[in-house]
């Protein structure tokens, strides 16, 4: 099982580290990551393997939203099945 995590917000030091640390603590492996900075806006998309995680998907999503709120970012986790369904048109 995989999920797509998106992060958008004002660029600041430690964004990748903070998100990666949450994933590490939950035994979630990062399969692919793409990030860029456009002017002062940080944009990142991660593909992660949630099959061996030690937390259910809803809890992970809530934790990432809370991290985003704390850091002034918009963080969204979407299960791969939902992501694929949304983009299958």
NORBELDA-V172360 format. One record per residue. N is the residue number from 1. PHI is phi in whole degrees, 0 to 359 (NA if undefined). PSI is psi in whole degrees, 0 to 359 (999 if undefined). Layout:
n=N phi=PHI psi=PSI
n=N phi=PHI psi=PSI
//
This chain:
n=1 phi=NA psi=137
n=2 phi=231 psi=164
n=3 phi=218 psi=157
n=4 phi=250 psi=129
n=5 phi=244 psi=127
n=6 phi=245 psi=143
n=7 phi=227 psi=127
n=8 phi=222 psi=136
n=9 phi=167 psi=183
n=10 phi=295 psi=133
n=11 phi=295 psi=135
n=12 phi=206 psi=159
n=13 phi=295 psi=136
n=14 phi=96 psi=5
n=15 phi=297 psi=308
n=16 phi=299 psi=318
n=17 phi=298 psi=317
n=18 phi=294 psi=314
n=19 phi=293 psi=315
n=20 phi=299 psi=323
n=21 phi=295 psi=319
n=22 phi=301 psi=315
n=23 phi=296 psi=318
n=24 phi=300 psi=315
n=25 phi=296 psi=336
n=26 phi=258 psi=11
n=27 phi=56 psi=42
n=28 phi=251 psi=126
n=29 phi=269 psi=134
n=30 phi=277 psi=120
n=31 phi=270 psi=324
n=32 phi=205 psi=149
n=33 phi=214 psi=138
n=34 phi=223 psi=126
n=35 phi=219 psi=152
n=36 phi=207 psi=162
n=37 phi=239 psi=122
n=38 phi=246 psi=110
n=39 phi=58 psi=248
n=40 phi=247 psi=15
n=41 phi=261 psi=128
n=42 phi=264 psi=132
n=43 phi=227 psi=128
n=44 phi=220 psi=140
n=45 phi=233 psi=130
n=46 phi=237 psi=141
n=47 phi=253 psi=124
n=48 phi=233 psi=152
n=49 phi=264 psi=114
n=50 phi=259 psi=4
n=51 phi=294 psi=331
n=52 phi=252 psi=9
n=53 phi=296 psi=153
n=54 phi=260 psi=26
n=55 phi=212 psi=148
n=56 phi=285 psi=160
n=57 phi=299 psi=319
n=58 phi=298 psi=319
n=59 phi=293 psi=319
n=60 phi=299 psi=313
n=61 phi=301 psi=314
n=62 phi=299 psi=319
n=63 phi=295 psi=320
n=64 phi=290 psi=322
n=65 phi=299 psi=316
n=66 phi=298 psi=319
n=67 phi=298 psi=316
n=68 phi=300 psi=316
n=69 phi=300 psi=318
n=70 phi=295 psi=325
n=71 phi=263 psi=0
n=72 phi=74 psi=34
n=73 phi=238 psi=162
n=74 phi=255 psi=113
n=75 phi=243 psi=128
n=76 phi=231 psi=129
n=77 phi=250 psi=130
n=78 phi=230 psi=127
n=79 phi=300 psi=143
n=80 phi=304 psi=321
n=81 phi=298 psi=318
n=82 phi=292 psi=316
n=83 phi=302 psi=313
n=84 phi=296 psi=319
n=85 phi=297 psi=318
n=86 phi=295 psi=330
n=87 phi=252 psi=22
n=88 phi=263 psi=4
n=89 phi=290 psi=999
//
